[in-house]
């Protein structure tokens, strides 16, 4: 079973290599560079204005993608950071207070929530009078 996995992996690598070779043959680097350069001046399809003029505008999203791809080839892509947040609901008010003392951001959030709740409570109480 392990031998079959190794053979499958080697076969996949060979296929990947064949694909890369074929792409390199069909799309030489100079042709790709020329295409990226032309994409950097992309425009939207022509439209007819109310005045009867035919207008084409720069296609900035397409241009930006071409610039991004060019920079990826020239410089490389930055490492994309991922953030993993593990949050558990505090089981008791004391546990909530304990967590708030460890996190200034959480403490600020709780103070804002309490202030908003107090204002809402006072507005409701004054409206009932």
GUSEBA-921337 format. One record per residue: z, x, y of N, C-alpha, C, CB in turn. Coordinates in steps of 0.1 Angstrom, whole numbers, padded with zeros to 4 digits, always signed. Glycine has a CB too. Example, Ala and Ser with C-alpha at 12.3 -4.5 7.8 and 13.67 -1.06 7.14 Angstrom:
<pts>
+0078+0132-0057+0078+0123-0045+0078+0132-0033+0090+0113-0045 +0071+0128-0022+0071+0137-0011+0079+0129+0000+0057+0141-0006 
</pts>
This chain:
<pts>
+0000+0008-0012+0000+0000+0000+0000+0009+0012+0012-0009+0000 +0008+0019+0012+0009+0028+0024-0005+0035+0026+0020+0038+0022 -0011+0039+0015-0024+0046+0015-0034+0037+0021-0028+0051+0001 -0034+0024+0018-0043+0014+0024-0041+0013+0039-0042+0001+0017 -0029+0013+0043-0026+0012+0057-0032+0024+0065-0011+0011+0060 -0030+0036+0059-0035+0049+0065-0050+0048+0066-0030+0061+0057 -0057+0044+0055-0071+0043+0055-0076+0033+0065-0076+0038+0041 -0070+0021+0066-0073+0011+0076-0072+0017+0090-0065-0001+0075 -0061+0024+0093-0059+0030+0106-0070+0041+0109-0045+0037+0107 -0073+0049+0100-0084+0059+0102-0097+0053+0104-0084+0069+0090 -0100+0042+0096-0113+0035+0098-0113+0029+0112-0114+0024+0087 -0102+0023+0117-0102+0017+0130-0104+0028+0141-0089+0010+0133 -0098+0039+0139-0100+0050+0148-0115+0055+0148-0091+0062+0145 -0121+0055+0136-0135+0059+0135-0144+0049+0143-0140+0061+0121 -0141+0036+0141-0149+0026+0147-0147+0027+0162-0144+0012+0142 -0134+0029+0167-0132+0031+0181-0140+0043+0187-0117+0033+0184 -0140+0054+0179-0148+0065+0183-0163+0062+0184-0145+0077+0174 -0168+0055+0174-0182+0051+0174-0185+0042+0186-0185+0044+0161 -0176+0033+0190-0178+0024+0201-0178+0033+0214-0167+0013+0202 -0169+0042+0215-0168+0050+0227-0181+0059+0228-0156+0060+0226 -0186+0064+0217-0198+0072+0217-0210+0064+0222-0201+0078+0203 -0211+0052+0216-0222+0043+0220-0222+0039+0235-0222+0030+0211 -0210+0036+0239-0208+0032+0254-0212+0044+0263-0194+0027+0257 -0208+0056+0259-0211+0068+0267-0226+0070+0267-0204+0080+0261 -0233+0067+0255-0247+0069+0255-0254+0059+0264-0252+0068+0240 -0250+0046+0263-0256+0036+0271-0253+0036+0286-0253+0022+0265 -0241+0041+0289-0237+0040+0303-0232+0054+0307-0225+0030+0305 -0242+0063+0311-0238+0076+0315-0229+0076+0328-0250+0085+0318 -0221+0086+0330-0211+0086+0340-0218+0084+0354-0203+0099+0340 -0229+0090+0356-0236+0089+0369-0240+0074+0372-0248+0098+0370 -0244+0067+0361-0248+0053+0363-0236+0044+0366-0255+0048+0350 -0225+0047+0359-0212+0040+0362-0208+0042+0376-0201+0044+0352 -0209+0055+0381-0204+0058+0395-0213+0051+0405-0205+0073+0397 -0226+0050+0402-0236+0043+0411-0232+0028+0411-0250+0045+0406 -0229+0023+0400-0226+0008+0399-0213+0005+0407-0225+0004+0384 -0203+0014+0405-0190+0012+0412-0192+0013+0427-0180+0022+0408 -0201+0022+0431-0204+0023+0445-0211+0011+0451-0213+0036+0448 -0220+0005+0443-0227-0007+0448-0217-0019+0448-0239-0010+0439 -0208-0019+0439-0198-0030+0438-0189-0030+0450-0190-0030+0425 -0187-0018+0455-0178-0016+0467-0184-0022+0480-0175-0002+0469 -0197-0026+0479-0203-0032+0491-0207-0046+0487-0215-0024+0496 -0201-0052+0477-0204-0066+0473-0202-0076+0484-0196-0070+0461 -0211-0086+0483-0210-0097+0493-0210-0110+0485-0222-0097+0503 -0206-0121+0492-0206-0134+0486-0220-0139+0485-0197-0144+0494 -0223-0149+0477-0237-0155+0477-0240-0161+0491-0238-0166+0466 -0252-0160+0495-0256-0165+0508-0253-0180+0509-0271-0162+0512 -0249-0184+0521-0246-0199+0523-0254-0203+0536-0231-0202+0524 -0257-0215+0537-0264-0221+0549-0253-0227+0557-0275-0231+0545 -0252-0222+0570-0242-0228+0579-0247-0240+0586-0238-0217+0590 -0238-0247+0593-0242-0259+0600-0253-0257+0611-0230-0266+0607 -0253-0244+0616-0262-0241+0626-0276-0237+0620-0257-0229+0634 -0277-0237+0607-0289-0234+0600-0291-0219+0597-0301-0238+0608 -0281-0211+0600-0281-0197+0596-0277-0195+0582-0272-0189+0606 -0283-0185+0576-0280-0181+0562-0270-0169+0564-0292-0177+0553 -0258-0170+0559-0248-0160+0561-0242-0155+0547-0236-0165+0570 -0240-0143+0546-0233-0137+0535-0221-0129+0540-0243-0128+0526 -0210-0130+0534-0198-0123+0538-0194-0113+0528-0186-0133+0541 -0186-0103+0532-0181-0093+0523-0172-0100+0512-0172-0082+0530 -0174-0096+0500-0166-0101+0488-0154-0091+0486-0175-0103+0475 -0144-0093+0494-0133-0084+0494-0125-0083+0480-0123-0088+0504 -0123-0094+0473-0116-0093+0460-0124-0084+0450-0114-0107+0454 -0138-0086+0450-0146-0078+0441-0146-0063+0446-0160-0083+0441 -0146-0061+0459-0146-0047+0464-0132-0041+0460-0148-0047+0479 -0122-0048+0462-0109-0043+0459-0107-0039+0444-0098-0053+0462 -0113-0047+0435-0112-0044+0421-0120-0031+0418-0118-0056+0412 -0132-0030+0424-0140-0018+0422-0132-0005+0427-0153-0019+0430 -0126-0006+0439-0118+0005+0444-0106+0008+0434-0113+0002+0458 -0100-0002+0430-0089+0000+0420-0093+0007+0408-0082-0014+0417 -0105+0003+0402-0110+0009+0390-0114+0023+0393-0122+0001+0385 -0120+0026+0404-0124+0040+0408-0112+0049+0409-0132+0040+0421 -0101+0044+0416-0089+0052+0417-0082+0054+0404-0079+0045+0427 -0083+0044+0395-0077+0045+0381-0084+0057+0374-0079+0032+0373 -0098+0058+0375-0105+0069+0369-0102+0082+0375-0120+0066+0370 -0101+0082+0389-0099+0095+0396-0084+0100+0395-0103+0093+0410 -0075+0091+0397-0061+0095+0399-0052+0091+0387-0055+0089+0411 -0056+0079+0381-0048+0074+0370-0040+0062+0375-0038+0084+0364 -0035+0054+0366-0028+0042+0370-0013+0046+0370-0030+0030+0360 -0005+0040+0380+0009+0042+0380+0016+0036+0368+0015+0037+0393 +0027+0041+0365+0035+0036+0354+0041+0022+0359+0047+0045+0349 +0038+0012+0351+0043-0001+0355+0057-0003+0349+0034-0013+0350 +0066-0005+0358+0080-0006+0354+0083-0021+0350+0090-0003+0366 +0091-0022+0340+0095-0035+0335+0110-0036+0337+0091-0037+0320 +0114-0048+0339+0129-0050+0341+0133-0060+0331+0132-0055+0356 +0144-0057+0324+0150-0066+0315+0163-0071+0320+0150-0060+0300 +0165-0084+0321+0177-0089+0326+0184-0097+0316+0175-0097+0339 +0196-0094+0313+0204-0102+0303+0215-0109+0311+0209-0093+0292 +0214-0122+0311+0224-0129+0318+0230-0140+0309+0218-0136+0331 +0243-0140+0309+0251-0149+0301+0259-0158+0310+0259-0142+0290 +0259-0170+0307+0267-0180+0316+0282-0177+0314+0264-0194+0312 +0289-0175+0325+0304-0173+0323+0310-0185+0317+0310-0169+0337 +0320-0183+0308+0326-0195+0301+0337-0201+0309+0331-0190+0288 +0343-0194+0318+0354-0199+0325+0353-0196+0340+0368-0194+0320 +0360-0203+0349+0360-0199+0363+0365-0185+0365+0368-0209+0371 +0375-0181+0357+0380-0167+0359+0369-0157+0355+0392-0165+0350 +0361-0160+0345+0351-0151+0340+0340-0150+0351+0344-0155+0327 +0337-0161+0358+0328-0161+0369+0333-0153+0380+0325-0176+0374 +0345-0154+0384+0351-0146+0395+0351-0131+0391+0365-0150+0398 +0353-0128+0378+0353-0114+0374+0339-0108+0375+0358-0113+0359 +0329-0116+0372+0315-0111+0373+0311-0110+0388+0305-0121+0366 +0316-0119+0396+0313-0118+0410+0319-0105+0417+0318-0130+0418 +0331-0101+0412+0337-0089+0418+0329-0077+0414+0351-0088+0413 +0321-0077+0403+0313-0066+0399+0300-0065+0406+0311-0066+0384 +0295-0077+0411+0282-0077+0417+0282-0083+0431+0273-0086+0408 +0280-0074+0441+0280-0079+0455+0269-0090+0457+0277-0068+0465 +0257-0088+0451+0247-0098+0452+0251-0112+0446+0234-0094+0445 +0258-0112+0435+0263-0124+0429+0273-0130+0438+0268-0122+0415 +0282-0122+0444+0292-0127+0453+0286-0134+0465+0302-0115+0457 +0276-0127+0471+0269-0133+0482+0263-0146+0479+0258-0123+0488 +0256-0147+0467+0250-0159+0463+0260-0170+0461+0243-0157+0449 +0272-0167+0455+0282-0177+0453+0288-0182+0467+0293-0172+0445 +0290-0173+0476+0295-0177+0489+0285-0186+0496+0298-0164+0498 +0272-0183+0495+0262-0191+0502+0262-0205+0495+0248-0184+0501 +0263-0205+0482+0262-0218+0475+0275-0227+0479+0262-0216+0460 +0286-0220+0479+0298-0227+0483+0298-0232+0497+0311-0218+0481 +0292-0224+0506+0291-0228+0520+0281-0240+0521+0286-0216+0529 +0270-0240+0514+0261-0251+0514+0267-0264+0509+0248-0247+0507 +0275-0262+0498+0281-0274+0492+0292-0279+0501+0288-0269+0478 +0299-0271+0508+0309-0276+0518+0303-0283+0529+0318-0264+0523 +0292-0278+0534+0285-0284+0545+0279-0298+0541+0273-0276+0550 +0274-0299+0529+0269-0311+0523+0280-0321+0521+0261-0309+0510 +0291-0316+0516+0303-0325+0514+0308-0331+0527+0314-0318+0507 +0309-0322+0538+0314-0327+0551+0304-0337+0557+0316-0315+0560 +0291-0334+0555+0281-0343+0561+0282-0357+0554+0266-0338+0559 +0284-0357+0541+0285-0369+0533+0298-0377+0537+0285-0366+0518 +0308-0369+0539+0321-0375+0543+0320-0381+0557+0333-0365+0542 +0314-0374+0566+0313-0380+0580+0303-0391+0580+0308-0369+0589 +0294-0392+0571+0284-0403+0571+0291-0416+0565+0272-0400+0563 +0301-0414+0557+0307-0426+0551+0317-0433+0560+0315-0422+0538 +0321-0426+0571+0331-0432+0580+0326-0443+0588+0337-0421+0589 
</pts>
